[in-house]
Amino acid sequence: MIKSLQKIKPIYIFFIIYAVGAVFSIYFSSVYIFDIYKYLDEQKMLMNILCAAGILFNIFVYKTYNIKKFLLHLVITALILLSTSGYKSSMAFLWFLLLAVPPVNFTKISKTVLAVTTAAIIPILIMTALGHGEIISFLRPGTNLIRYSYGFLNPTLFAAYLFQICMAHIYLRWKNWGSKDNIFTFSVLCLTFFFTNSRTSSLLLVILLVIMNIKKYLNKDFLTYFAESLLILCPALSVIMTKLYCIANPLGLLIDDFLSYRLRNSCYCFASFPLKFFGNHIKITHDMMLIKNFYINLLINYGVCLFFIFITAYAILIKKASKNNDMALISILILSLFQGITENLPAVYYLNFSILAFSALLNNYKLFEKD
């Protein structure tokens, strides 16, 4: 039976797991949520079954485990469950999803993400254009700017999916980037800025365009050093900005106003919850508990332990990418680290697919192989 299962290509296993999880998640973030919300429990159960099947395939079919690795993963699993207060947490699910990723290179992962995300959002846009769904609009406070969601629950989500598509696109087009790619990315940037007015995604798309147009002047060592520096600078900057707001520093107040009260929320949670090794497991009961900063959320909500696990994993992955001359992956990780300053999306696999590269540290020994 094992020999028969070995004929199943790893990319098929990955495609099924990712497509089911991403498509449902994308539609749950749309205005059509009420049509499929009744299937939420079934979707969670299906994803748990698929992840369990993926892990079993890695153990018995693709044979990615040895005793030492198995014991190490058990220890990390225990630490993550303690930090997330149970297996039902989204962060715990992310861990099991990463364990389930089979041996498949990052090019195939990028192609899958690009195809699935594009195929999922296009029907939402078409249905909305035909008048079947509400185009939710928001007035940005203190301005006359109207933000449009185009069938999603808020404009930021739509912008994040567009950014996800561009991230996959630059990885696939890294060596052959040309004027058509610049036009495509710039068009997405215009849509993101002028219609959704998502400042985070817009700024990241600008950085993306800059990287792609100066990449021939960048060397691997510089890019690696810059990415490693961000592992310290991004969390440090997040804490410093929050503390400035907490002491009512004029600069901190100005930044908070620009970031739509993100520093206010972080400051409130810092004042209300102590730093713990395994986190506070905050239940979001009102707006001020919603931390839109990846690093602050890890520290306060999930604890020092999980924060250390993430930062260490990023550091090891950057080293591995550098060793394998994968400058495209390092660039994507840089964008992900920047995103964490103003959003809590870096750990959401269907909004930041670079997190799937962490599978190279677990079972995916083929991540850096070329097609």
C-alpha positions as CSV (number, residue, x, y, z in Angstrom):
1,M,0.0,0.0,0.0
2,I,2.9,2.4,0.9
3,K,4.4,1.9,-2.6
4,S,1.0,2.8,-4.2
5,L,0.8,5.9,-2.1
6,Q,4.3,6.9,-3.1
7,K,3.1,7.4,-6.6
8,I,1.1,10.4,-5.4
9,K,3.2,13.5,-6.1
10,P,3.8,15.8,-3.1
11,I,2.5,18.8,-5.1
12,Y,-0.9,17.2,-5.2
13,I,-1.0,16.8,-1.5
14,F,0.1,20.4,-1.0
15,F,-2.4,21.7,-3.6
16,I,-5.4,20.1,-1.9
17,I,-4.4,21.3,1.6
18,Y,-3.7,24.8,0.5
19,A,-6.6,25.2,-1.9
20,V,-9.2,24.0,0.6
21,G,-7.9,26.2,3.4
22,A,-7.2,29.3,1.3
23,V,-10.5,29.3,-0.8
24,F,-12.7,28.9,2.3
25,S,-10.7,31.6,4.2
26,I,-10.9,34.0,1.3
27,Y,-14.7,33.6,1.0
28,F,-15.0,33.9,4.8
29,S,-13.4,37.3,4.4
30,S,-15.9,38.5,1.8
31,V,-19.4,39.9,2.0
32,Y,-20.7,36.5,0.9
33,I,-19.7,35.1,4.3
34,F,-23.3,34.5,5.3
35,D,-23.9,32.1,2.4
36,I,-21.1,29.7,3.6
37,Y,-20.8,30.5,7.3
38,K,-22.9,27.6,8.2
39,Y,-20.1,25.3,6.8
40,L,-17.4,26.8,9.1
41,D,-17.3,23.8,11.5
42,E,-17.2,21.4,8.5
43,Q,-14.3,23.4,7.0
44,K,-12.3,23.4,10.1
45,M,-12.8,19.6,10.5
46,L,-11.9,19.1,6.9
47,M,-8.7,21.1,7.3
48,N,-7.7,19.2,10.4
49,I,-8.2,15.9,8.5
50,L,-6.2,17.1,5.6
51,C,-3.3,18.3,7.8
52,A,-3.3,15.1,9.7
53,A,-3.2,13.2,6.4
54,G,-0.4,15.4,5.2
55,I,1.6,14.7,8.4
56,L,1.0,10.9,8.0
57,F,2.2,11.1,4.4
58,N,5.4,12.8,5.5
59,I,6.0,10.2,8.2
60,F,5.2,7.0,6.3
61,V,5.1,7.8,2.6
62,Y,7.7,10.5,2.0
63,K,9.7,9.4,5.0
64,T,10.8,12.8,6.0
65,Y,11.2,11.9,9.7
66,N,13.9,10.3,11.9
67,I,13.7,9.7,15.6
68,K,15.6,12.9,16.5
69,K,13.4,15.1,14.3
70,F,10.2,13.5,15.6
71,L,11.2,14.1,19.3
72,L,12.2,17.7,18.4
73,H,8.8,18.4,16.8
74,L,7.0,16.9,19.8
75,V,8.8,19.3,22.1
76,I,8.0,22.3,19.8
77,T,4.4,21.2,19.5
78,A,4.1,21.1,23.3
79,L,5.6,24.7,23.6
80,I,3.3,26.0,20.9
81,L,0.2,24.5,22.5
82,L,1.1,26.0,25.8
83,S,1.6,29.4,24.1
84,T,-1.6,29.2,22.2
85,S,-3.8,27.7,25.0
86,G,-5.0,24.8,22.9
87,Y,-5.0,23.2,19.5
88,K,-8.0,25.3,18.3
89,S,-5.9,28.5,18.0
90,S,-5.0,29.8,14.6
91,M,-1.3,29.8,15.5
92,A,-1.5,26.1,16.5
93,F,-3.2,25.3,13.3
94,L,-0.4,27.1,11.4
95,W,2.1,24.8,13.1
96,F,0.2,21.7,12.1
97,L,-0.2,23.1,8.5
98,L,3.6,23.6,8.2
99,L,4.2,20.1,9.5
100,A,1.8,18.8,6.8
101,V,3.6,20.6,3.9
102,P,5.2,17.8,1.8
103,P,8.6,17.9,0.0
104,V,7.9,20.4,-2.8
105,N,10.0,23.3,-4.0
106,F,9.1,27.0,-3.4
107,T,8.5,27.6,-7.1
108,K,5.6,25.1,-7.1
109,I,4.3,26.6,-3.9
110,S,4.4,30.0,-5.5
111,K,2.5,28.8,-8.6
112,T,-0.1,27.2,-6.4
113,V,-0.6,30.3,-4.3
114,L,-0.8,32.5,-7.3
115,A,-3.3,30.3,-9.1
116,V,-5.5,29.6,-6.1
117,T,-5.6,33.2,-4.8
118,T,-6.4,34.6,-8.2
119,A,-9.0,32.0,-9.0
120,A,-10.7,32.7,-5.6
121,I,-10.9,36.5,-5.7
122,I,-11.9,36.9,-9.4
123,P,-15.5,35.4,-8.8
124,I,-15.9,37.7,-5.8
125,L,-15.0,40.8,-7.9
126,I,-17.3,39.6,-10.7
127,M,-20.2,38.9,-8.4
128,T,-19.7,42.3,-6.8
129,A,-19.5,44.1,-10.2
130,L,-22.8,42.4,-11.2
131,G,-24.5,43.7,-8.1
132,H,-24.8,40.5,-6.1
133,G,-22.7,41.8,-3.2
134,E,-22.2,45.0,-1.3
135,I,-19.3,47.3,-2.1
136,I,-18.5,48.4,1.5
137,S,-17.0,51.9,1.6
138,F,-15.1,53.6,4.5
139,L,-14.3,57.2,5.1
140,R,-10.7,57.5,6.4
141,P,-11.0,59.6,9.6
142,G,-9.7,63.2,9.2
143,T,-9.7,63.0,5.4
144,N,-12.2,63.0,2.5
145,L,-10.7,59.7,1.2
146,I,-13.2,56.9,0.5
147,R,-11.9,53.4,0.7
148,Y,-13.7,50.6,-1.2
149,S,-13.7,46.9,-0.4
150,Y,-14.8,45.4,-3.7
151,G,-16.8,42.5,-2.2
152,F,-14.6,42.0,0.9
153,L,-15.4,42.8,4.5
154,N,-12.9,45.7,4.5
155,P,-10.5,47.3,2.0
156,T,-7.4,46.1,3.8
157,L,-8.2,42.5,3.1
158,F,-8.7,43.1,-0.6
159,A,-5.3,45.0,-0.7
160,A,-3.6,42.1,1.2
161,Y,-4.8,39.6,-1.4
162,L,-3.5,41.8,-4.2
163,F,-0.2,42.1,-2.4
164,Q,-0.1,38.3,-2.0
165,I,-0.5,37.9,-5.7
166,C,2.4,40.3,-6.4
167,M,4.6,38.5,-3.9
168,A,4.1,35.2,-5.7
169,H,4.6,36.9,-9.0
170,I,8.0,38.4,-8.1
171,Y,9.2,35.0,-6.9
172,L,8.2,33.4,-10.1
173,R,9.5,36.2,-12.3
174,W,12.7,37.1,-10.3
175,K,15.2,36.1,-13.1
176,N,13.1,37.3,-16.0
177,W,11.6,40.6,-14.6
178,G,10.9,43.1,-17.3
179,S,8.8,46.1,-18.2
180,K,5.6,44.1,-18.4
181,D,6.1,43.0,-14.8
182,N,6.7,46.6,-13.8
183,I,3.5,47.7,-15.5
184,F,1.5,44.9,-13.9
185,T,2.8,45.7,-10.4
186,F,2.4,49.4,-10.8
187,S,-1.2,48.9,-11.9
188,V,-1.9,46.8,-8.8
189,L,-0.2,49.6,-6.7
190,C,-2.5,52.2,-8.2
191,L,-5.6,50.1,-7.5
192,T,-4.4,49.4,-4.0
193,F,-3.6,53.1,-3.2
194,F,-6.4,55.0,-5.0
195,F,-9.3,52.6,-4.4
196,T,-8.6,50.6,-1.2
197,N,-6.2,53.2,0.2
198,S,-4.4,50.5,2.1
199,R,-1.3,52.3,3.1
200,T,0.6,49.3,4.3
201,S,0.1,47.3,1.1
202,S,0.8,50.4,-1.0
203,L,4.1,51.0,0.7
204,L,5.1,47.4,0.5
205,L,4.3,47.4,-3.2
206,V,6.6,50.5,-3.6
207,I,9.4,48.7,-1.8
208,L,8.7,45.6,-3.9
209,L,9.1,47.6,-7.1
210,V,12.3,49.3,-5.8
211,I,13.8,45.9,-5.0
212,M,12.9,44.4,-8.3
213,N,14.4,47.3,-10.2
214,I,17.7,47.6,-8.3
215,K,18.2,43.8,-7.7
216,K,21.0,43.6,-10.2
217,Y,23.0,46.0,-7.9
218,L,22.2,44.0,-4.8
219,N,24.5,41.2,-3.7
220,K,23.4,38.2,-1.6
221,D,25.5,39.1,1.5
222,F,24.0,42.6,1.7
223,L,20.4,41.3,1.3
224,T,21.0,38.6,3.9
225,Y,22.5,41.1,6.4
226,F,19.6,43.5,5.8
227,A,17.0,40.8,6.4
228,E,18.8,39.6,9.6
229,S,19.0,43.2,10.8
230,L,15.2,43.5,10.4
231,L,14.7,40.6,12.9
232,I,16.0,43.1,15.5
233,L,14.9,46.4,14.1
234,C,11.3,45.6,13.3
235,P,10.4,44.3,16.8
236,A,12.5,47.1,18.5
237,L,10.8,49.8,16.4
238,S,7.4,48.4,17.2
239,V,8.1,48.5,21.0
240,I,9.8,52.0,20.8
241,M,6.9,53.5,18.9
242,T,4.4,52.0,21.3
243,K,6.3,53.3,24.4
244,L,6.5,56.8,22.8
245,Y,2.7,56.8,22.5
246,C,2.3,55.5,26.1
247,I,4.2,58.5,27.5
248,A,2.2,60.9,25.2
249,N,5.3,61.8,23.2
250,P,4.2,64.1,20.3
251,L,6.0,62.0,17.8
252,G,4.3,58.8,19.1
253,L,0.9,60.5,19.0
254,L,1.5,61.7,15.4
255,I,2.5,58.2,14.3
256,D,-0.5,56.7,16.0
257,D,-2.8,59.0,14.2
258,F,-1.2,58.1,10.9
259,L,-1.4,54.4,11.7
260,S,-5.1,54.5,12.6
261,Y,-4.7,53.9,16.4
262,R,-2.4,50.9,16.1
263,L,-0.1,52.3,18.8
264,R,-3.1,53.0,21.1
265,N,-4.1,49.4,21.0
266,S,-0.6,48.1,21.6
267,C,-0.2,50.6,24.5
268,Y,-3.5,49.5,26.0
269,C,-2.5,45.8,25.9
270,F,1.0,46.5,27.3
271,A,-0.7,48.4,30.2
272,S,-3.3,45.7,30.8
273,F,-1.3,42.5,30.4
274,P,2.2,41.6,31.6
275,L,4.7,39.8,29.4
276,K,4.6,36.1,30.1
277,F,6.6,33.2,28.8
278,F,3.5,31.4,27.4
279,G,1.4,34.5,26.8
280,N,-1.9,35.9,28.0
281,H,-4.2,34.3,25.4
282,I,-6.2,37.5,25.0
283,K,-9.9,37.2,24.0
284,I,-10.8,40.1,21.7
285,T,-13.8,41.6,23.3
286,H,-13.5,45.2,22.1
287,D,-11.5,47.2,19.6
288,M,-8.6,48.2,21.8
289,M,-7.6,44.5,22.3
290,L,-7.0,44.1,18.6
291,I,-3.3,44.4,18.1
292,K,-2.3,45.1,14.5
293,N,1.4,44.5,15.0
294,F,2.8,41.0,14.5
295,Y,5.7,41.4,17.0
296,I,3.6,43.0,19.8
297,N,0.9,40.5,19.3
298,L,3.4,37.6,19.6
299,L,4.9,39.1,22.8
300,I,1.7,40.0,24.6
301,N,-0.8,37.4,23.3
302,Y,1.3,34.4,22.7
303,G,4.3,35.1,24.9
304,V,8.1,35.3,24.9
305,C,8.4,31.6,24.0
306,L,6.5,31.8,20.7
307,F,8.2,35.1,19.9
308,F,11.6,33.5,20.2
309,I,10.5,30.5,18.1
310,F,9.3,32.8,15.3
311,I,12.4,35.0,15.3
312,T,14.8,32.0,15.4
313,A,12.9,30.3,12.6
314,Y,13.1,33.5,10.5
315,A,16.9,33.7,11.2
316,I,17.5,30.1,10.2
317,L,15.4,30.3,7.1
318,I,17.2,33.5,5.9
319,K,20.5,31.7,6.4
320,K,19.2,28.7,4.4
321,A,17.9,30.9,1.6
322,S,21.3,32.7,1.5
323,K,23.2,29.4,1.4
324,N,21.0,28.3,-1.5
325,N,21.4,31.7,-3.3
326,D,17.6,32.3,-3.2
327,M,17.6,36.1,-3.2
328,A,14.0,36.1,-4.3
329,L,12.9,34.3,-1.1
330,I,15.0,36.6,1.1
331,S,13.3,39.6,-0.6
332,I,9.9,38.2,0.1
333,L,10.9,37.6,3.8
334,I,12.0,41.2,4.0
335,L,8.6,42.4,2.8
336,S,7.0,40.0,5.3
337,L,9.1,41.5,8.2
338,F,8.1,45.0,7.2
339,Q,4.5,44.0,7.0
340,G,4.6,42.9,10.6
341,I,5.1,46.5,11.9
342,T,1.6,47.6,11.0
343,E,-0.3,44.3,10.4
344,N,-0.7,41.0,12.1
345,L,-0.7,39.2,8.8
346,P,2.7,37.6,8.6
347,A,1.5,34.4,10.4
348,V,-1.7,34.1,8.2
349,Y,-0.7,31.7,5.4
350,Y,-3.4,32.7,2.9
351,L,-2.4,36.4,3.2
352,N,1.4,35.9,3.5
353,F,2.6,32.8,1.7
354,S,6.2,33.3,2.7
355,I,5.3,31.7,6.0
356,L,5.1,28.4,4.0
357,A,8.8,28.5,3.5
358,F,9.2,27.7,7.1
359,S,8.4,24.1,6.0
360,A,12.0,23.9,4.9
361,L,12.9,23.7,8.6
362,L,10.5,20.8,9.2
363,N,9.7,18.2,6.5
364,N,10.2,20.0,3.2
365,Y,13.7,19.2,2.2
366,K,13.0,20.1,-1.4
367,L,12.0,23.7,-0.8
368,F,15.2,25.1,-2.4
369,E,15.3,22.7,-5.3
370,K,14.8,24.1,-8.8
371,D,12.3,22.8,-11.3
